[in-house]
Amino acid sequence: MNTKTSNSLFERAKQSIPGGVNSPVRAFKSVGRNPLFIAKAAGAKLWDVDGNEYIDYVGTWGPAILGHAHPRVIEAIRKVAMDGTSFGAPTELEVKMAELICRLVPSVEMVRMVNSGTEATMSAIRLARALTGREKIIKCEGCYHGHGDSFLIKAGSGAMTFGVPDSPGVPSAIARLTLTARFNSIESVKEIVDQNKHEIAAIIVEPVVGNMGCVPPVDGFLENLRSLCTKEGIILIFDEVMTGFRLALGGAQERYNIQPDLTTFGKIIGGGLPVGAYGGRGDIMQIVAPSGPMYQAGTLSGNPLAMTAGFETLSVILEDEKFYQKLEKKSQALEVGFAENVRSLGIPATSNRIGSMSTLFFTSSNVRDYQSALTSDTKRYAAYFNAMLEEGIYLAPSQFEAGFVSSAHTDEMIEKTIRANRKALERTLRAE
């Protein structure tokens, strides 16, 4: 596979961008190669600057639920851009988007737009602290909630990939306010709460983890979190930046029938453009300025391009009653095909999937938390990733990320991917 132009661009990028990339996992370090520079995308396919074509299962890390460059979304963006890209003033578009989110998500009565998932989670934590008058928060090992200081303690995603879960630059005073529990262990959460009575402002959790690979909740975990938070006066925050509108119209909270106090969003609600939002019960959200004393602002928040792209994306989904059933069918077919290949070849691997999110972990362990995810053979994953790339399949360049199926993936693409999976697995065996 010729990647000469990508390699040249990477060397050039390193002269002006730290590490040559604008987000760490993109550097492809954990898979032992230089990153690919993408020239264009359409539907479920990507093309790099050297002309190589790939079936894409990264989906710009989640937002591309309709595939890339959906004609209706592109046309809607084009039309609104003709009237201006940003005003720093209210528009009807942001009102329509807020109304749609409030209509679709069970727990959200009011919502505030921001520009990224990180902004959303930082703001939600500040709001919880303002409401409760408490300072400490609980997060789970391996859950990634953006790069805010409060969250880079045993974080997932790039932090796991690079083996530096605690980032330099995070003040120790702030780090001490973040307490870390085990995902899927309500006992570990209760123990922390008991040791810090009346000091916990919020528990923030990915209801389905996507940033240590796809890890669904075990039965009862989310229900028990809800009960504990209600009992102790703790704000329960679901980070649905990844799962929001991905697992159902109402997100993971609809799928699992659990209502958090606050929810954070991103990715799909921007249709591929930079966006974030946080919302929840009306009495809580009224504390946000200018209604209340908790300050949060943003020049580009609710900008017309992002609101249009997100609204049009959700509109396309809403027009198809069977949208999520179709995604489920494609994703299940991929899972079954991979599982058969793994079984017949005797590869120590296990797959987690919920809806159109999934991860093939190279471990024989049942992956249900941070520690079990870490048993994965990252060297085998690197070999597998590169073999799949040679077969024209673009996966996440890290063992600790979820993959995504979009409505643009065809049955033929799924079948091709299953065949490529077998060839890639066979290559990892020969390399042993």
N, C-alpha and C positions, 0 to 999 in steps of 0.2 A: 504494500500500500504506500503510495507516494504521499508524503506529508512535507515536502520541501518548503512550500510557501508558509505553512503553519509554523514550522521550525524557525524560519527566518523572521516571521512576525513576532514570535515569542522572544527571540534574542533582542529584537528591537524594543519590544514592550518592557523588558527588564531594565532598560535604561531610563525609563520615565515613570514606571508603575511598580510599586513594591512587589517583588516576586513575579512581576509580569502579568498579574491578574488583579481584578477588582473584587474578588471573593476567593478565599483560600482554597476550597476544594477544587476549584476550576484549574488549579495548577497541575493536576494529575499526578502529584508526587506519590501518592499511595499506590498507584498502579504502574509506577516506574517508567513513565514516558512523558514527553512534552504534550501540552494541551493541543487540541484541535481548535483552530479558529474557524468559526462558522460564517458562511457567506449569505446563506438564505435558508428559509424553511417554508414548507407548505404542507398542510394536512398533517400526516404522521411522519413526514420525512424531513431530514436535514441534509444540506450539502456544505462541505467545508470549502475553504479557499483553494484547495487543490483539486476540487471537482469530485471528491469521493461522496457517495450517496449512502445514507444510513436510515434505517427505521428507528425512530426516536422513542425511547421509553423514559426519558428525563422530563420532557414536556415543560421546559424552562422551570424545572423543579416544582411542577404542580399546576401552574395556572392554565396550561394549554389543554383544558378538558375537551375543547372542541377541535383540538389539533391546532396547528400554526396557521396564521394568516387566513382565518375564516373569512370568506368574502363579505358576509354581512357586517362583521365586526370592523373589517378594514374600511368598508364604504361608510359606515357610521362615523368612524374616526376622521376620515377624509372630509366629510361634510361639516362636522363641528369645528375642525381645525380652520376651515375657511373663515370662520367668525372670530377666531382668536384662540390661543392655546392656554391662556391664563389671565385672570383679571384681578385676583386678590380681593374678590367681592363675591357675594352670594349669587348663585345661579339656580334656575329651576331644575337643572340636571342633578344637582346634589340632593335636592329635596326628593325627587323621584327615586333616586338610588336609596336614600335613607328609608323612605316609605316601603320600598320593595324588601329591603333587609328585615325591617320590623314585621312585615307581613309573613315572611317565610321562616324566620328563625324563632322557635317557640319562646325563648327566654328574653328576647330583645324588644323593649318598648321604646327605647331611644338609642341613637347611635351617633358617634362623632367620627368624622373622616380624618385620617392622617395620611402619611406618605409611605409608610413601610410597616411591616409586621413588628419590627423592633420598636418603632414609635408607639405602636398600639399596645404592646405588652408593658413598656415603660410607663405609659399613661395609665393603664389599668391598675398597675401596682401603686402608683401615686394616689389614684382615686381610692383604692382600698385603704391605704394608710390614712388618707384624709377623713374617710368615713368612720373608721374605727378608733383613730387616735393611737394606734399601735404601730410598731416599726418593723417587726420581724415578718419574714415570709417563708413559706415552705415550697420548695420545688423538688422534682424527682431526678435522681441520677439518670443521665443520658437524655433527658428532655432538653431541647434547645428552644429558647424563647427570644432569640435575637442576641445582639452583642452588647446590651446594656450591662452596666457594672453589676447589677444585682443578679444577673443570670449566668455569668461565666464561672460558675462553680459546678464542677462535674457535669458540664454541658455535653450535648451530643454533637452530631454532625462533624464539622471540621475539627472541633476540639478533640473528638475521639480519634479521628483520622490521624491527626498530628501528635496525639499522645500528650497534649498539654491542656487538660481540662480546666486548669486555673490560669487565667491570662495575667501576665505582668501588667501593671497599670491599674489594676482594680484595688482601690484603697482597702486596707484590712478592716477598717471600721465598717465599710459597706458589706464586705464579705461576711463579717460576723453576724450580719442581720439576715443572711440567707441560710436557712437550715435545709439539709438535704435528706430526703427520704428515699426509699426504694420503690420504684414503680411496681404496681401490682401487689404491694405489701401494705395493707391497711394497718397492720400491727406496727410497722415502722413509723407510719404517720402518727398514729395514736401515741406512741412513745414520745415523739418529739413534742406533740401538743401537751401531753401531761407534764413534761419537763419545762415547758414555757407557758404556763397557765396565764391566760389573759394578756399575752404578749404577741400573739400571731395575728397579723392583719389579714393575710390571704394565703390560700393554697392555690398555686398555679400549676396546671398540668395539661399536657397534650392528651386529650381523651383517647386518641389512638396515636401512639408515638410514631413519628416519621423520621426522626433525626438520630436514631441509633439503628436504623433500619425500621421496617414496619413491625410494630409490636402492639397488638390489640390489648385491651384490658381484659383481665380474667373476670369471670362471673362474680358480681358483687362488689368489685373494687370501686367503681364510680358511684354506685348506690351508697356504699359506706362512707365515701368521701363526702357526699351530699349530706348525709345524716350527721356526720361529725361536725361539719362546718355550721350547720343549722344549730346544733346543740351548743357549740362553743362561741357563736357569734363571729365566725371567721368567714370572710368573703371567698367564695369558690369561683375561680377564674378558669374557664376552659380556653386554652390556646387553640383556636380553630383556624389559624392562618393557613394550615395545610388541609385540614379536613372539612372546613367550611365549604358547602356546596359541592364538595368532592364525593362524600359518602352518601349524601342525600340533600334535598333542597334545604332542609333545616340543619344540615351538618351532622356531626357525630351525636350531638345531643338529641336530635330527632331519632336517630337510629337506635340509640340506647335508652331513650326516654328518660333522660336526666336533665334537669334545668339548673344551670349554674347561675350565679348572681351577675357575673360579667363574662363576656365573650370577646376574644380578639379575632380579627379577620385580616386577610391579605390575599395575595395570589389571584384566585379566580375572580374576586370582586373588582379587579382591575383589568381583566381580560388581557393580561400580558404587559400592562403598563404599571409603573410604580404606584402602589396604593397600600393602605392599611385602614383599619377602623376598629373601634372598640364600642361595645354597647351592652345594655342590660336593663335591669329594672329602672323604671322612670324615677323613683325616689332617689336612687343612687346616682343616676346620670345628671340629675338636677344640681348636683354639687359642683359640676364642671362649669367653669367660667364661660360666658358671662352670667349664667343662671346662678352660680354659686361661687365659692371662694377658691376652688382648686384650679390653678392656672395651667393651661395647655393651649398652644397655638401653633400655626404653621402656614407660611405664605402660600404654598401650593396645595394645601389640603382641600380636597373636593374639586380639584381642577377639572375642567370640562372634558379633556381627553380621556383621563382615567375613568371618570364617571360614565362616559358614553361607552367605552369599551366594556366595562363591567356590566352595565345595564343591558347592552345588546347581547353579551354572552349569556346572561341569565335568561333573557327573553327567548333566545334560541332553545335553551334547555326546557323552559316552561312550555314551549309549544309542542313538545314531544312527551306524551304521557308515559312512554316506555323508555325514556332516555336512560335511567339508571339500571333498569332491567337489562337493556342491551349492553351497557358497560359491564355489568356483572357477568353476563354470558361470555363475553370476550375474555375477561380477566380470569374467569374460572377455566376456560379452555387452555389458556396459557399456563395456569397453575398445574392443571392435570398433566399437560404435556411435559412440563419440566419435571414433575414428580416421577413420571414414568421413566424418563431418561436417567434421573438420579438413581432410582431403584435398580434399573436393569444394569447400570454400569457400576453399581456398588460404591457410589460417591458418598462420603460422609457430609450430607447437606440436609437442610430442612428449610421449608418455605413457610412464611407467614403472609397471609393476605386478608384484607378486609375491603370489600368493594373493588375499586380499581386501583388500590394501593397494594404493593407487595414487595417482598424482599426474599431473595434466595440467599440464606446464610450458609457458609461453608463450615458447619459444625453439626455434630450428631446430637447436640443438646437441644432441648426445647427452649427457644428464645422467648423469654417473657420479661426480662429486665436487663439492666446495664451489665451486670456481671455475666449473665449467660450470653449476651451479645458479644462480649469480649473474648469468648472462647472460639470465635470464628477464626478460620485460617485465612488471614489477610493476604498471604503470599499466593495461595491458591486462587483467591478472588482476583488478584492482579493478573495472574496468568489467564484466568477465565475472561476477564474484562477485555484484555488485548486480543484474545482469540475471537470473541464475539465481534469486536471492532473489525477484524479482518473479514468476518462474515457479513459485514454491513449492518450490524446491530449496535446502536448507541445506548449504552447503559450509564448509570451514575458512576463516576470515577472514584468510588469509595464503597467499601462493604457496608458502611453504616449510613446508608441512605435508602429511602423508598423509591421504587419505580412506579410509573404511572401509565395506565392505558387511557387512551382518548377515544372519543366517538369517531375520529378519523381513521383509527386502525381498522383495517379490513380483515375478513377471515383469512384471506390469502397471506396477509402480513403476519398474522398470528401463527399460521402454519409454517411459514418460512422461518419465523423466530424459533419455533420449537425444533425445527431441523438444525438450525444454527446452534442452538443450545446443546444438542447432542454432540455435534462436531467439536464445539468448544470444550465440552467436558472431556471428550476423548483426548483432546490435545493436552489437557492438564494431566491426565493419567500418563500419557507418553513422556511428559516432561519430568515425572517423578524419578 
